[in-house]
């Protein structure tokens, strides 16, 4: 039973880690216009790396989290694109 508890604990810990990363990434959407280009690019990269972690999750709400993450990522990409010279 100890081994089962450790396995369950590890699975819960993994879910919590991607949810923490999700919160860190999407928690900055409101202030995206004040982030630097480097910060926006880093958030896009983090979002891209987080997708596979969420996909392999057993969380029943993973589709919701994937859609929300995609919207956050798209917002950061939009902000970067609008800052490019000649972008309108």
HTML snippet that shows the backbone in 3Dmol.js (N, CA, C, O; Angstrom):
<script src="https://3Dmol.org/build/3Dmol-min.js"></script>
<div id="view" style="width:600px;height:400px;position:relative"></div>
<script>
const pdb = `
ATOM      1  N   UNK A   1       0.821  -1.201   0.000  1.00  0.00           N
ATOM      2  CA  UNK A   1       0.000   0.000   0.000  1.00  0.00           C
ATOM      3  C   UNK A   1       0.862   1.259   0.000  1.00  0.00           C
ATOM      4  O   UNK A   1       0.462   2.293  -0.537  1.00  0.00           O
ATOM      5  N   UNK A   2       2.006   1.171   0.584  1.00  0.00           N
ATOM      6  CA  UNK A   2       2.904   2.333   0.610  1.00  0.00           C
ATOM      7  C   UNK A   2       3.326   2.699  -0.811  1.00  0.00           C
ATOM      8  O   UNK A   2       3.390   3.874  -1.171  1.00  0.00           O
ATOM      9  N   UNK A   3       3.612   1.670  -1.613  1.00  0.00           N
ATOM     10  CA  UNK A   3       4.032   1.906  -2.992  1.00  0.00           C
ATOM     11  C   UNK A   3       2.900   2.537  -3.803  1.00  0.00           C
ATOM     12  O   UNK A   3       3.142   3.414  -4.633  1.00  0.00           O
ATOM     13  N   UNK A   4       1.681   2.099  -3.567  1.00  0.00           N
ATOM     14  CA  UNK A   4       0.527   2.665  -4.264  1.00  0.00           C
ATOM     15  C   UNK A   4       0.351   4.125  -3.862  1.00  0.00           C
ATOM     16  O   UNK A   4       0.077   4.976  -4.708  1.00  0.00           O
ATOM     17  N   UNK A   5       0.506   4.413  -2.581  1.00  0.00           N
ATOM     18  CA  UNK A   5       0.374   5.790  -2.098  1.00  0.00           C
ATOM     19  C   UNK A   5       1.413   6.692  -2.741  1.00  0.00           C
ATOM     20  O   UNK A   5       1.115   7.834  -3.094  1.00  0.00           O
ATOM     21  N   UNK A   6       2.629   6.187  -2.896  1.00  0.00           N
ATOM     22  CA  UNK A   6       3.686   6.976  -3.508  1.00  0.00           C
ATOM     23  C   UNK A   6       3.371   7.241  -4.978  1.00  0.00           C
ATOM     24  O   UNK A   6       3.600   8.344  -5.474  1.00  0.00           O
ATOM     25  N   UNK A   7       2.843   6.228  -5.681  1.00  0.00           N
ATOM     26  CA  UNK A   7       2.508   6.390  -7.092  1.00  0.00           C
ATOM     27  C   UNK A   7       1.384   7.398  -7.265  1.00  0.00           C
ATOM     28  O   UNK A   7       1.442   8.243  -8.159  1.00  0.00           O
ATOM     29  N   UNK A   8       0.366   7.322  -6.425  1.00  0.00           N
ATOM     30  CA  UNK A   8      -0.745   8.270  -6.486  1.00  0.00           C
ATOM     31  C   UNK A   8      -0.239   9.671  -6.162  1.00  0.00           C
ATOM     32  O   UNK A   8      -0.621  10.644  -6.812  1.00  0.00           O
ATOM     33  N   UNK A   9       0.612   9.764  -5.163  1.00  0.00           N
ATOM     34  CA  UNK A   9       1.186  11.059  -4.789  1.00  0.00           C
ATOM     35  C   UNK A   9       1.988  11.667  -5.922  1.00  0.00           C
ATOM     36  O   UNK A   9       1.933  12.877  -6.141  1.00  0.00           O
ATOM     37  N   UNK A  10       2.730  10.847  -6.640  1.00  0.00           N
ATOM     38  CA  UNK A  10       3.520  11.337  -7.772  1.00  0.00           C
ATOM     39  C   UNK A  10       2.608  11.827  -8.890  1.00  0.00           C
ATOM     40  O   UNK A  10       2.895  12.845  -9.519  1.00  0.00           O
ATOM     41  N   UNK A  11       1.521  11.121  -9.144  1.00  0.00           N
ATOM     42  CA  UNK A  11       0.582  11.526 -10.188  1.00  0.00           C
ATOM     43  C   UNK A  11      -0.089  12.848  -9.819  1.00  0.00           C
ATOM     44  O   UNK A  11      -0.252  13.725 -10.667  1.00  0.00           O
ATOM     45  N   UNK A  12      -0.468  12.984  -8.572  1.00  0.00           N
ATOM     46  CA  UNK A  12      -1.084  14.232  -8.116  1.00  0.00           C
ATOM     47  C   UNK A  12      -0.081  15.363  -8.207  1.00  0.00           C
ATOM     48  O   UNK A  12      -0.424  16.473  -8.615  1.00  0.00           O
ATOM     49  N   UNK A  13       1.164  15.086  -7.826  1.00  0.00           N
ATOM     50  CA  UNK A  13       2.210  16.100  -7.886  1.00  0.00           C
ATOM     51  C   UNK A  13       2.452  16.552  -9.324  1.00  0.00           C
ATOM     52  O   UNK A  13       2.641  17.743  -9.571  1.00  0.00           O
ATOM     53  N   UNK A  14       2.447  15.621 -10.268  1.00  0.00           N
ATOM     54  CA  UNK A  14       2.652  15.978 -11.673  1.00  0.00           C
ATOM     55  C   UNK A  14       1.510  16.851 -12.171  1.00  0.00           C
ATOM     56  O   UNK A  14       1.734  17.823 -12.893  1.00  0.00           O
ATOM     57  N   UNK A  15       0.286  16.505 -11.789  1.00  0.00           N
ATOM     58  CA  UNK A  15      -0.867  17.317 -12.200  1.00  0.00           C
ATOM     59  C   UNK A  15      -0.772  18.711 -11.608  1.00  0.00           C
ATOM     60  O   UNK A  15      -1.059  19.700 -12.283  1.00  0.00           O
ATOM     61  N   UNK A  16      -0.371  18.791 -10.353  1.00  0.00           N
ATOM     62  CA  UNK A  16      -0.249  20.094  -9.715  1.00  0.00           C
ATOM     63  C   UNK A  16       0.850  20.929 -10.368  1.00  0.00           C
ATOM     64  O   UNK A  16       0.724  22.149 -10.466  1.00  0.00           O
ATOM     65  N   UNK A  17       1.925  20.281 -10.813  1.00  0.00           N
ATOM     66  CA  UNK A  17       3.020  21.042 -11.414  1.00  0.00           C
ATOM     67  C   UNK A  17       2.597  21.654 -12.740  1.00  0.00           C
ATOM     68  O   UNK A  17       2.943  22.804 -13.012  1.00  0.00           O
ATOM     69  N   UNK A  18       1.861  20.927 -13.575  1.00  0.00           N
ATOM     70  CA  UNK A  18       1.442  21.539 -14.834  1.00  0.00           C
ATOM     71  C   UNK A  18       0.354  22.582 -14.595  1.00  0.00           C
ATOM     72  O   UNK A  18       0.262  23.559 -15.338  1.00  0.00           O
ATOM     73  N   UNK A  19      -0.457  22.389 -13.583  1.00  0.00           N
ATOM     74  CA  UNK A  19      -1.470  23.398 -13.275  1.00  0.00           C
ATOM     75  C   UNK A  19      -0.812  24.674 -12.749  1.00  0.00           C
ATOM     76  O   UNK A  19      -1.275  25.779 -13.031  1.00  0.00           O
ATOM     77  N   UNK A  20       0.252  24.515 -11.996  1.00  0.00           N
ATOM     78  CA  UNK A  20       1.001  25.684 -11.519  1.00  0.00           C
ATOM     79  C   UNK A  20       1.614  26.424 -12.701  1.00  0.00           C
ATOM     80  O   UNK A  20       1.543  27.651 -12.778  1.00  0.00           O
ATOM     81  N   UNK A  21       2.214  25.675 -13.619  1.00  0.00           N
ATOM     82  CA  UNK A  21       2.802  26.286 -14.812  1.00  0.00           C
ATOM     83  C   UNK A  21       1.719  26.960 -15.653  1.00  0.00           C
ATOM     84  O   UNK A  21       1.925  28.051 -16.183  1.00  0.00           O
ATOM     85  N   UNK A  22       0.571  26.306 -15.770  1.00  0.00           N
ATOM     86  CA  UNK A  22      -0.556  26.881 -16.502  1.00  0.00           C
ATOM     87  C   UNK A  22      -0.954  28.225 -15.892  1.00  0.00           C
ATOM     88  O   UNK A  22      -1.138  29.211 -16.604  1.00  0.00           O
ATOM     89  N   UNK A  23      -1.084  28.250 -14.565  1.00  0.00           N
ATOM     90  CA  UNK A  23      -1.461  29.484 -13.870  1.00  0.00           C
ATOM     91  C   UNK A  23      -0.425  30.585 -14.081  1.00  0.00           C
ATOM     92  O   UNK A  23      -0.782  31.753 -14.236  1.00  0.00           O
ATOM     93  N   UNK A  24       0.846  30.220 -14.088  1.00  0.00           N
ATOM     94  CA  UNK A  24       1.907  31.207 -14.304  1.00  0.00           C
ATOM     95  C   UNK A  24       1.854  31.777 -15.717  1.00  0.00           C
ATOM     96  O   UNK A  24       2.073  32.971 -15.919  1.00  0.00           O
ATOM     97  N   UNK A  25       1.564  30.919 -16.691  1.00  0.00           N
ATOM     98  CA  UNK A  25       1.522  31.364 -18.093  1.00  0.00           C
ATOM     99  C   UNK A  25       0.280  32.216 -18.346  1.00  0.00           C
ATOM    100  O   UNK A  25       0.384  33.344 -18.828  1.00  0.00           O
ATOM    101  N   UNK A  26      -0.880  31.681 -18.023  1.00  0.00           N
ATOM    102  CA  UNK A  26      -2.131  32.378 -18.349  1.00  0.00           C
ATOM    103  C   UNK A  26      -2.451  33.502 -17.368  1.00  0.00           C
ATOM    104  O   UNK A  26      -3.301  34.347 -17.647  1.00  0.00           O
ATOM    105  N   UNK A  27      -1.789  33.513 -16.246  1.00  0.00           N
ATOM    106  CA  UNK A  27      -2.033  34.560 -15.265  1.00  0.00           C
ATOM    107  C   UNK A  27      -1.494  35.925 -15.675  1.00  0.00           C
ATOM    108  O   UNK A  27      -1.761  36.927 -15.010  1.00  0.00           O
ATOM    109  N   UNK A  28      -0.745  35.966 -16.757  1.00  0.00           N
ATOM    110  CA  UNK A  28      -0.151  37.230 -17.201  1.00  0.00           C
ATOM    111  C   UNK A  28      -0.856  37.831 -18.408  1.00  0.00           C
ATOM    112  O   UNK A  28      -0.407  38.844 -18.945  1.00  0.00           O
ATOM    113  N   UNK A  29      -1.953  37.220 -18.841  1.00  0.00           N
ATOM    114  CA  UNK A  29      -2.661  37.699 -20.022  1.00  0.00           C
ATOM    115  C   UNK A  29      -3.178  39.118 -19.830  1.00  0.00           C
ATOM    116  O   UNK A  29      -3.092  39.935 -20.747  1.00  0.00           O
ATOM    117  N   UNK A  30      -3.709  39.418 -18.664  1.00  0.00           N
ATOM    118  CA  UNK A  30      -4.278  40.748 -18.414  1.00  0.00           C
ATOM    119  C   UNK A  30      -3.251  41.859 -18.608  1.00  0.00           C
ATOM    120  O   UNK A  30      -3.597  42.953 -19.056  1.00  0.00           O
ATOM    121  N   UNK A  31      -2.016  41.590 -18.280  1.00  0.00           N
ATOM    122  CA  UNK A  31      -0.974  42.600 -18.405  1.00  0.00           C
ATOM    123  C   UNK A  31      -0.053  42.366 -19.580  1.00  0.00           C
ATOM    124  O   UNK A  31       1.072  42.864 -19.594  1.00  0.00           O
ATOM    125  N   UNK A  32      -0.513  41.615 -20.570  1.00  0.00           N
ATOM    126  CA  UNK A  32       0.344  41.254 -21.702  1.00  0.00           C
ATOM    127  C   UNK A  32       0.892  42.466 -22.442  1.00  0.00           C
ATOM    128  O   UNK A  32       2.000  42.418 -22.975  1.00  0.00           O
ATOM    129  N   UNK A  33       0.131  43.545 -22.477  1.00  0.00           N
ATOM    130  CA  UNK A  33       0.594  44.725 -23.201  1.00  0.00           C
ATOM    131  C   UNK A  33       1.785  45.406 -22.532  1.00  0.00           C
ATOM    132  O   UNK A  33       2.486  46.194 -23.167  1.00  0.00           O
ATOM    133  N   UNK A  34       2.014  45.110 -21.274  1.00  0.00           N
ATOM    134  CA  UNK A  34       3.148  45.725 -20.584  1.00  0.00           C
ATOM    135  C   UNK A  34       4.371  44.801 -20.511  1.00  0.00           C
ATOM    136  O   UNK A  34       5.405  45.187 -19.966  1.00  0.00           O
ATOM    137  N   UNK A  35       4.260  43.610 -21.045  1.00  0.00           N
ATOM    138  CA  UNK A  35       5.391  42.675 -21.042  1.00  0.00           C
ATOM    139  C   UNK A  35       6.340  42.985 -22.189  1.00  0.00           C
ATOM    140  O   UNK A  35       5.930  43.473 -23.242  1.00  0.00           O
ATOM    141  N   UNK A  36       7.611  42.692 -21.968  1.00  0.00           N
ATOM    142  CA  UNK A  36       8.604  42.901 -23.025  1.00  0.00           C
ATOM    143  C   UNK A  36       8.466  41.799 -24.084  1.00  0.00           C
ATOM    144  O   UNK A  36       7.832  40.771 -23.850  1.00  0.00           O
ATOM    145  N   UNK A  37       9.063  42.032 -25.231  1.00  0.00           N
ATOM    146  CA  UNK A  37       9.041  41.025 -26.287  1.00  0.00           C
ATOM    147  C   UNK A  37       9.688  39.724 -25.826  1.00  0.00           C
ATOM    148  O   UNK A  37       9.237  38.637 -26.188  1.00  0.00           O
ATOM    149  N   UNK A  38      10.746  39.839 -25.027  1.00  0.00           N
ATOM    150  CA  UNK A  38      11.422  38.643 -24.519  1.00  0.00           C
ATOM    151  C   UNK A  38      10.511  37.872 -23.567  1.00  0.00           C
ATOM    152  O   UNK A  38      10.465  36.642 -23.601  1.00  0.00           O
ATOM    153  N   UNK A  39       9.794  38.593 -22.727  1.00  0.00           N
ATOM    154  CA  UNK A  39       8.870  37.929 -21.797  1.00  0.00           C
ATOM    155  C   UNK A  39       7.742  37.244 -22.563  1.00  0.00           C
ATOM    156  O   UNK A  39       7.356  36.124 -22.227  1.00  0.00           O
ATOM    157  N   UNK A  40       7.215  37.902 -23.580  1.00  0.00           N
ATOM    158  CA  UNK A  40       6.157  37.300 -24.389  1.00  0.00           C
ATOM    159  C   UNK A  40       6.656  36.044 -25.096  1.00  0.00           C
ATOM    160  O   UNK A  40       5.964  35.026 -25.130  1.00  0.00           O
ATOM    161  N   UNK A  41       7.855  36.120 -25.657  1.00  0.00           N
ATOM    162  CA  UNK A  41       8.427  34.963 -26.349  1.00  0.00           C
ATOM    163  C   UNK A  41       8.657  33.810 -25.375  1.00  0.00           C
ATOM    164  O   UNK A  41       8.433  32.651 -25.723  1.00  0.00           O
ATOM    165  N   UNK A  42       9.101  34.118 -24.164  1.00  0.00           N
ATOM    166  CA  UNK A  42       9.320  33.080 -23.159  1.00  0.00           C
ATOM    167  C   UNK A  42       7.999  32.423 -22.759  1.00  0.00           C
ATOM    168  O   UNK A  42       7.950  31.209 -22.566  1.00  0.00           O
ATOM    169  N   UNK A  43       6.936  33.206 -22.633  1.00  0.00           N
ATOM    170  CA  UNK A  43       5.634  32.649 -22.280  1.00  0.00           C
ATOM    171  C   UNK A  43       5.097  31.760 -23.400  1.00  0.00           C
ATOM    172  O   UNK A  43       4.487  30.725 -23.130  1.00  0.00           O
ATOM    173  N   UNK A  44       5.316  32.151 -24.643  1.00  0.00           N
ATOM    174  CA  UNK A  44       4.901  31.324 -25.781  1.00  0.00           C
ATOM    175  C   UNK A  44       5.643  29.995 -25.753  1.00  0.00           C
ATOM    176  O   UNK A  44       5.052  28.934 -25.956  1.00  0.00           O
ATOM    177  N   UNK A  45       6.943  30.069 -25.498  1.00  0.00           N
ATOM    178  CA  UNK A  45       7.753  28.847 -25.438  1.00  0.00           C
ATOM    179  C   UNK A  45       7.300  27.941 -24.294  1.00  0.00           C
ATOM    180  O   UNK A  45       7.204  26.726 -24.470  1.00  0.00           O
ATOM    181  N   UNK A  46       7.023  28.516 -23.133  1.00  0.00           N
ATOM    182  CA  UNK A  46       6.543  27.738 -21.996  1.00  0.00           C
ATOM    183  C   UNK A  46       5.203  27.090 -22.306  1.00  0.00           C
ATOM    184  O   UNK A  46       4.968  25.937 -21.943  1.00  0.00           O
ATOM    185  N   UNK A  47       4.328  27.826 -22.973  1.00  0.00           N
ATOM    186  CA  UNK A  47       3.015  27.283 -23.341  1.00  0.00           C
ATOM    187  C   UNK A  47       3.187  26.093 -24.286  1.00  0.00           C
ATOM    188  O   UNK A  47       2.519  25.071 -24.130  1.00  0.00           O
ATOM    189  N   UNK A  48       4.076  26.228 -25.258  1.00  0.00           N
ATOM    190  CA  UNK A  48       4.317  25.136 -26.204  1.00  0.00           C
ATOM    191  C   UNK A  48       4.851  23.890 -25.505  1.00  0.00           C
ATOM    192  O   UNK A  48       4.491  22.770 -25.866  1.00  0.00           O
ATOM    193  N   UNK A  49       5.699  24.082 -24.517  1.00  0.00           N
ATOM    194  CA  UNK A  49       6.265  22.952 -23.777  1.00  0.00           C
ATOM    195  C   UNK A  49       5.248  22.318 -22.829  1.00  0.00           C
ATOM    196  O   UNK A  49       5.361  21.140 -22.492  1.00  0.00           O
ATOM    197  N   UNK A  50       4.264  23.092 -22.405  1.00  0.00           N
ATOM    198  CA  UNK A  50       3.277  22.591 -21.455  1.00  0.00           C
ATOM    199  C   UNK A  50       2.204  21.737 -22.119  1.00  0.00           C
ATOM    200  O   UNK A  50       1.614  20.878 -21.463  1.00  0.00           O
ATOM    201  N   UNK A  51       1.941  21.951 -23.392  1.00  0.00           N
ATOM    202  CA  UNK A  51       0.881  21.220 -24.095  1.00  0.00           C
ATOM    203  C   UNK A  51       1.028  19.700 -23.943  1.00  0.00           C
ATOM    204  O   UNK A  51       0.053  19.043 -23.576  1.00  0.00           O
ATOM    205  N   UNK A  52       2.205  19.113 -24.209  1.00  0.00           N
ATOM    206  CA  UNK A  52       2.314  17.650 -24.078  1.00  0.00           C
ATOM    207  C   UNK A  52       2.075  17.150 -22.650  1.00  0.00           C
ATOM    208  O   UNK A  52       1.538  16.059 -22.456  1.00  0.00           O
ATOM    209  N   UNK A  53       2.468  17.938 -21.663  1.00  0.00           N
ATOM    210  CA  UNK A  53       2.235  17.540 -20.274  1.00  0.00           C
ATOM    211  C   UNK A  53       0.744  17.464 -19.967  1.00  0.00           C
ATOM    212  O   UNK A  53       0.279  16.537 -19.305  1.00  0.00           O
ATOM    213  N   UNK A  54       0.013  18.445 -20.455  1.00  0.00           N
ATOM    214  CA  UNK A  54      -1.429  18.442 -20.220  1.00  0.00           C
ATOM    215  C   UNK A  54      -2.080  17.303 -20.998  1.00  0.00           C
ATOM    216  O   UNK A  54      -2.987  16.646 -20.488  1.00  0.00           O
ATOM    217  N   UNK A  55      -1.627  17.065 -22.223  1.00  0.00           N
ATOM    218  CA  UNK A  55      -2.208  16.015 -23.054  1.00  0.00           C
ATOM    219  C   UNK A  55      -2.079  14.634 -22.421  1.00  0.00           C
ATOM    220  O   UNK A  55      -2.986  13.812 -22.555  1.00  0.00           O
ATOM    221  N   UNK A  56      -0.981  14.365 -21.741  1.00  0.00           N
ATOM    222  CA  UNK A  56      -0.804  13.049 -21.133  1.00  0.00           C
ATOM    223  C   UNK A  56      -1.430  12.954 -19.743  1.00  0.00           C
ATOM    224  O   UNK A  56      -1.374  11.906 -19.101  1.00  0.00           O
ATOM    225  N   UNK A  57      -2.017  14.036 -19.291  1.00  0.00           N
ATOM    226  CA  UNK A  57      -2.669  14.062 -17.990  1.00  0.00           C
ATOM    227  C   UNK A  57      -3.956  13.243 -18.000  1.00  0.00           C
ATOM    228  O   UNK A  57      -4.595  13.067 -19.038  1.00  0.00           O
ATOM    229  N   UNK A  58      -4.313  12.754 -16.833  1.00  0.00           N
ATOM    230  CA  UNK A  58      -5.571  12.018 -16.661  1.00  0.00           C
ATOM    231  C   UNK A  58      -6.688  12.942 -16.197  1.00  0.00           C
ATOM    232  O   UNK A  58      -7.804  12.485 -15.954  1.00  0.00           O
ATOM    233  N   UNK A  59      -6.410  14.212 -16.074  1.00  0.00           N
ATOM    234  CA  UNK A  59      -7.398  15.178 -15.608  1.00  0.00           C
ATOM    235  C   UNK A  59      -8.569  15.230 -16.584  1.00  0.00           C
ATOM    236  O   UNK A  59      -8.364  15.437 -17.780  1.00  0.00           O
ATOM    237  N   UNK A  60      -9.797  15.046 -16.091  1.00  0.00           N
ATOM    238  CA  UNK A  60     -10.949  15.072 -16.998  1.00  0.00           C
ATOM    239  C   UNK A  60     -11.180  16.436 -17.657  1.00  0.00           C
ATOM    240  O   UNK A  60     -11.875  16.519 -18.670  1.00  0.00           O
ATOM    241  N   UNK A  61     -10.622  17.478 -17.107  1.00  0.00           N
ATOM    242  CA  UNK A  61     -10.793  18.823 -17.665  1.00  0.00           C
ATOM    243  C   UNK A  61      -9.626  19.228 -18.556  1.00  0.00           C
ATOM    244  O   UNK A  61      -9.473  20.410 -18.865  1.00  0.00           O
ATOM    245  N   UNK A  62      -8.801  18.271 -18.976  1.00  0.00           N
ATOM    246  CA  UNK A  62      -7.607  18.640 -19.731  1.00  0.00           C
ATOM    247  C   UNK A  62      -7.938  19.344 -21.048  1.00  0.00           C
ATOM    248  O   UNK A  62      -7.176  20.209 -21.480  1.00  0.00           O
ATOM    249  N   UNK A  63      -9.045  19.000 -21.691  1.00  0.00           N
ATOM    250  CA  UNK A  63      -9.414  19.675 -22.941  1.00  0.00           C
ATOM    251  C   UNK A  63      -9.694  21.157 -22.697  1.00  0.00           C
ATOM    252  O   UNK A  63      -9.352  22.008 -23.518  1.00  0.00           O
ATOM    253  N   UNK A  64     -10.311  21.449 -21.576  1.00  0.00           N
ATOM    254  CA  UNK A  64     -10.594  22.841 -21.217  1.00  0.00           C
ATOM    255  C   UNK A  64      -9.286  23.592 -20.999  1.00  0.00           C
ATOM    256  O   UNK A  64      -9.113  24.709 -21.486  1.00  0.00           O
ATOM    257  N   UNK A  65      -8.362  22.966 -20.261  1.00  0.00           N
ATOM    258  CA  UNK A  65      -7.072  23.606 -19.991  1.00  0.00           C
ATOM    259  C   UNK A  65      -6.284  23.806 -21.284  1.00  0.00           C
ATOM    260  O   UNK A  65      -5.630  24.835 -21.459  1.00  0.00           O
ATOM    261  N   UNK A  66      -6.341  22.829 -22.191  1.00  0.00           N
ATOM    262  CA  UNK A  66      -5.630  22.964 -23.467  1.00  0.00           C
ATOM    263  C   UNK A  66      -6.182  24.128 -24.285  1.00  0.00           C
ATOM    264  O   UNK A  66      -5.415  24.884 -24.881  1.00  0.00           O
ATOM    265  N   UNK A  67      -7.497  24.277 -24.317  1.00  0.00           N
ATOM    266  CA  UNK A  67      -8.104  25.386 -25.055  1.00  0.00           C
ATOM    267  C   UNK A  67      -7.744  26.730 -24.432  1.00  0.00           C
ATOM    268  O   UNK A  67      -7.430  27.689 -25.139  1.00  0.00           O
ATOM    269  N   UNK A  68      -7.791  26.791 -23.121  1.00  0.00           N
ATOM    270  CA  UNK A  68      -7.447  28.040 -22.432  1.00  0.00           C
ATOM    271  C   UNK A  68      -5.973  28.392 -22.661  1.00  0.00           C
ATOM    272  O   UNK A  68      -5.633  29.552 -22.892  1.00  0.00           O
ATOM    273  N   UNK A  69      -5.109  27.381 -22.593  1.00  0.00           N
ATOM    274  CA  UNK A  69      -3.681  27.610 -22.830  1.00  0.00           C
ATOM    275  C   UNK A  69      -3.448  28.109 -24.255  1.00  0.00           C
ATOM    276  O   UNK A  69      -2.628  28.998 -24.482  1.00  0.00           O
ATOM    277  N   UNK A  70      -4.171  27.536 -25.205  1.00  0.00           N
ATOM    278  CA  UNK A  70      -4.047  27.965 -26.601  1.00  0.00           C
ATOM    279  C   UNK A  70      -4.448  29.433 -26.750  1.00  0.00           C
ATOM    280  O   UNK A  70      -3.789  30.188 -27.465  1.00  0.00           O
ATOM    281  N   UNK A  71      -5.521  29.835 -26.081  1.00  0.00           N
ATOM    282  CA  UNK A  71      -5.953  31.240 -26.155  1.00  0.00           C
ATOM    283  C   UNK A  71      -4.917  32.170 -25.525  1.00  0.00           C
ATOM    284  O   UNK A  71      -4.647  33.249 -26.052  1.00  0.00           O
ATOM    285  N   UNK A  72      -4.344  31.756 -24.407  1.00  0.00           N
ATOM    286  CA  UNK A  72      -3.303  32.565 -23.761  1.00  0.00           C
ATOM    287  C   UNK A  72      -2.105  32.718 -24.695  1.00  0.00           C
ATOM    288  O   UNK A  72      -1.590  33.818 -24.895  1.00  0.00           O
ATOM    289  N   UNK A  73      -1.678  31.599 -25.257  1.00  0.00           N
ATOM    290  CA  UNK A  73      -0.531  31.614 -26.167  1.00  0.00           C
ATOM    291  C   UNK A  73      -0.812  32.506 -27.366  1.00  0.00           C
ATOM    292  O   UNK A  73       0.046  33.285 -27.781  1.00  0.00           O
ATOM    293  N   UNK A  74      -2.019  32.393 -27.924  1.00  0.00           N
ATOM    294  CA  UNK A  74      -2.382  33.211 -29.080  1.00  0.00           C
ATOM    295  C   UNK A  74      -2.374  34.704 -28.748  1.00  0.00           C
ATOM    296  O   UNK A  74      -2.002  35.529 -29.583  1.00  0.00           O
ATOM    297  N   UNK A  75      -2.776  35.038 -27.552  1.00  0.00           N
ATOM    298  CA  UNK A  75      -2.770  36.442 -27.127  1.00  0.00           C
ATOM    299  C   UNK A  75      -1.328  36.966 -27.083  1.00  0.00           C
ATOM    300  O   UNK A  75      -1.051  38.067 -27.560  1.00  0.00           O
ATOM    301  N   UNK A  76      -0.429  36.185 -26.519  1.00  0.00           N
ATOM    302  CA  UNK A  76       0.980  36.604 -26.454  1.00  0.00           C
ATOM    303  C   UNK A  76       1.567  36.737 -27.857  1.00  0.00           C
ATOM    304  O   UNK A  76       2.312  37.676 -28.137  1.00  0.00           O
ATOM    305  N   UNK A  77       1.231  35.801 -28.732  1.00  0.00           N
ATOM    306  CA  UNK A  77       1.726  35.858 -30.102  1.00  0.00           C
ATOM    307  C   UNK A  77       1.156  37.086 -30.826  1.00  0.00           C
ATOM    308  O   UNK A  77       1.869  37.752 -31.577  1.00  0.00           O
ATOM    309  N   UNK A  78      -0.112  37.377 -30.601  1.00  0.00           N
ATOM    310  CA  UNK A  78      -0.733  38.569 -31.177  1.00  0.00           C
ATOM    311  C   UNK A  78      -0.010  39.834 -30.723  1.00  0.00           C
ATOM    312  O   UNK A  78       0.265  40.728 -31.523  1.00  0.00           O
ATOM    313  N   UNK A  79       0.293  39.895 -29.426  1.00  0.00           N
ATOM    314  CA  UNK A  79       0.994  41.068 -28.898  1.00  0.00           C
ATOM    315  C   UNK A  79       2.359  41.224 -29.566  1.00  0.00           C
ATOM    316  O   UNK A  79       2.753  42.337 -29.916  1.00  0.00           O
ATOM    317  N   UNK A  80       3.071  40.137 -29.741  1.00  0.00           N
ATOM    318  CA  UNK A  80       4.373  40.200 -30.415  1.00  0.00           C
ATOM    319  C   UNK A  80       4.210  40.661 -31.860  1.00  0.00           C
ATOM    320  O   UNK A  80       4.963  41.510 -32.335  1.00  0.00           O
ATOM    321  N   UNK A  81       3.226  40.099 -32.554  1.00  0.00           N
ATOM    322  CA  UNK A  81       3.018  40.438 -33.965  1.00  0.00           C
ATOM    323  C   UNK A  81       2.671  41.907 -34.161  1.00  0.00           C
ATOM    324  O   UNK A  81       3.103  42.531 -35.130  1.00  0.00           O
ATOM    325  N   UNK A  82       1.888  42.458 -33.231  1.00  0.00           N
ATOM    326  CA  UNK A  82       1.489  43.868 -33.381  1.00  0.00           C
ATOM    327  C   UNK A  82       2.644  44.817 -33.130  1.00  0.00           C
ATOM    328  O   UNK A  82       2.585  45.985 -33.516  1.00  0.00           O
ATOM    329  N   UNK A  83       3.683  44.332 -32.493  1.00  0.00           N
ATOM    330  CA  UNK A  83       4.856  45.180 -32.211  1.00  0.00           C
ATOM    331  C   UNK A  83       5.880  45.167 -33.327  1.00  0.00           C
ATOM    332  O   UNK A  83       6.826  45.954 -33.314  1.00  0.00           O
ATOM    333  N   UNK A  84       5.701  44.284 -34.289  1.00  0.00           N
ATOM    334  CA  UNK A  84       6.652  44.221 -35.398  1.00  0.00           C
ATOM    335  C   UNK A  84       6.501  45.472 -36.251  1.00  0.00           C
ATOM    336  O   UNK A  84       5.393  45.980 -36.424  1.00  0.00           O
ATOM    337  N   UNK A  85       7.601  45.961 -36.778  1.00  0.00           N
ATOM    338  CA  UNK A  85       7.533  47.150 -37.634  1.00  0.00           C
ATOM    339  C   UNK A  85       6.591  46.912 -38.819  1.00  0.00           C
ATOM    340  O   UNK A  85       6.661  45.882 -39.489  1.00  0.00           O
ATOM    341  N   UNK A  86       5.720  47.877 -39.059  1.00  0.00           N
ATOM    342  CA  UNK A  86       4.802  47.781 -40.180  1.00  0.00           C
ATOM    343  C   UNK A  86       3.555  46.978 -39.892  1.00  0.00           C
ATOM    344  O   UNK A  86       2.706  46.823 -40.770  1.00  0.00           O
ATOM    345  N   UNK A  87       3.423  46.461 -38.676  1.00  0.00           N
ATOM    346  CA  UNK A  87       2.233  45.672 -38.325  1.00  0.00           C
ATOM    347  C   UNK A  87       1.079  46.608 -37.993  1.00  0.00           C
ATOM    348  O   UNK A  87       1.243  47.580 -37.256  1.00  0.00           O
ATOM    349  N   UNK A  88      -0.064  46.308 -38.535  1.00  0.00           N
ATOM    350  CA  UNK A  88      -1.265  47.110 -38.244  1.00  0.00           C
ATOM    351  C   UNK A  88      -2.463  46.229 -38.227  1.00  0.00           C
ATOM    352  O   UNK A  88      -3.575  46.704 -38.001  1.00  0.00           O
TER     353      UNK A  88
END
`;
const viewer = $3Dmol.createViewer("view");
viewer.addModel(pdb, "pdb");
viewer.setStyle({}, {cartoon: {color: "spectrum"}});
viewer.zoomTo();
viewer.render();
</script>
